[in-house]
């Protein structure tokens, strides 16, 4: 994405991003800070995530980033969020799904719903808040595994998981994925029910990402990047499935974490995204063999560099042995799909092409990270440079100063008329 293509965000706005230690939230925070917004993130007493201050050190020093530790109590009451929402202009929130081990399903549903309505109750008291964006879950919209090709409409809910959760909750080893999806259903239902009853002064949207993959720039402080399916494929040549019941090939939807983060930001600042829209951010439909093929080619390239003229087909045989393709298991599975026109319109406004970052490009970036042990990280984000009318850059010729922009020699790109931001 080019900076000329992305609409300019107002740098006088403060956005609250809850649970800032999660990979997706890190990318949301990073993009907002780079575009000049102020960001406040919340963490719990159990996970204070003090390393966030180091990751965004330059923004902490400029008081553009704030990490707030909330009280050691369940995030179910308005008072839990009252201080966090004070003074912010928008909220990007993720529901808190409780520990599902040996918990009655009704209690889990209620806690999931309360984790949403409690922050909404607090937000209603802040008149300057303009947008509330919640991260949804694809499993709350549709069953992830279907027998035949199935179209998913904008307001579909996965009621099958909700019904099945009652049966699963009583088993010694329940289907935790089903319970998890059902909690997300209840959380989103609580959001829309609250909006209908309260009719607040801010809009609400839900971004529904699929299986999120992508670069983790906080590898020095977290280990979550070592436990996803792609890392296990690279390390062991096989992995537990990302989609339960999806078969060996795991043919499904995958979205790059940067694209998922951008859709949240678009919902906050793009007035063409109306209240009540659910953004189906699914990304690319691929199977694991697409990633395995890249793994094989990289293994072959290593052998070619090491063996030189002695390189032969043995290198390919060794690569295929280390990273074997997976075959079908004979079970008929359909594909879920949805209308992509709306999401294409949003991507066209916020990116330089009407589509998602390609799965193969994301896989290659992740493999570079794995092969370097997580040490090869991009440059830390730098605060945007703003003109200072009182201080000239060193070496500036005062006679030329009035004929050019401070800090740049070219004029600003014209604003996009198709997007109205605050």
Steps between C-alpha positions, in 0.01 A plus 500: 500500500635842408461793734360713213215256459399471864277786617670737741387432855435787740792527741296657777298184574552243773405136441458239773623154392423234760732203564794664327735205550323284239665476153208659313472782754874569470460565128196720558692705757808525280302625198304755705817637659681525169210699359516751784216387728534464874439150634404369841504127556377296794665202665404303809676458832560137403677601178644848539694474169759755609698418187248705302669813635826377347348408162341845468769684696521807277124548525502456877760776525288731285191411708329366189467146639362401839476156661232482766489215752141430600388366840528133588132421452295353216433754220125471551408832659486855374737619772770267364505702176404845628855632526616326183243665272538847653601750232527257206339560160460138390526147639632183338397215725524124515262294718645325802424128469524334844682180585270232359637213706223358722293816475123473435434619147235747614751667733759518223248660265398757760859596579580535127199726450575706811857563382344691208205677661710622794734700278203624297335627819818692581534633145148639507612749765769646273333737249810538281516130402405458134565132425504160668664218303497142626709211376269215409566135430437310179378202700226723641378579148504159336609142565863483390450156343202438272399204286404704192593844369320750721436871449537714812288814513576820689288418806545126534574351842631155578201376698613141449795559734273656761267200499789253505673681786242374748586139419875562495512679836397183685769277349825413681700630200274748322550659158657821623491653153123463491467654847732782399301577185172497691639754749588731211145462367359609836749788524404641162129449564547699820663784304216539251232456766660774712527734200132450414389575855740781596518676161829671595672793333772283338494247219592133540661256257637148519804378307490125441849370412567145390817308599752776569860445396787741461810666635535546877727796575504432877685167483752617757227519763246232405506133403154470344652518152670164568175312549300562184451244225750659260783498753428133575502416130837671463645343817360147486360454149150451642257678729175467685215638285418869511135421422361206694340253259646680200691195380871452431516768229337765721348674199358817653521879520814672629558874546818694562508669841576840345188482284288399799640795697430742216133397483457594868653841439281553193189433707606770745583779257316428175156660508395304191492195728161540658383404846412133526722364222682172554826495308575146380882516491575149374808549283613224263368144460796261507605158624809399693663350191547857375717570805672160477600572140673820616674305777627246248632766263686675780654171608610431143649849468707439814632175355582673172713758680678237712562237229565722200578284196421183694137608536265240351158350548602364840445846642139499383449151639639612835275809499191294422592258776542778757189686386265245342183611326178405677227308323125494530335259740203426275251703704282735299536860621347808352623859484350794684483821298343845520437810290836674460376822336480702822838396632655570159365856515661554841833353389501723193468811717753396762756311290661538159322191366150357554599181675686331781868443556574167337530189714833405340656837581393473863638145528840611367518785752420260784760248385765773494407573861520131599834439330656794682374379835263793533793744515450661161242766576406806299617838617300618803221739408601863500271785593376706204700814441290811542601850385627723777452867405761613752793266424667446163685174419878524526660635183183657364563797271278776634462651150360174367284426801192691391495325161454147625333285765685447822651143514411428136568646157176396328146614560255292699291252303147625438236363739273219389156644440333160517574453870372724774696477825436685824 
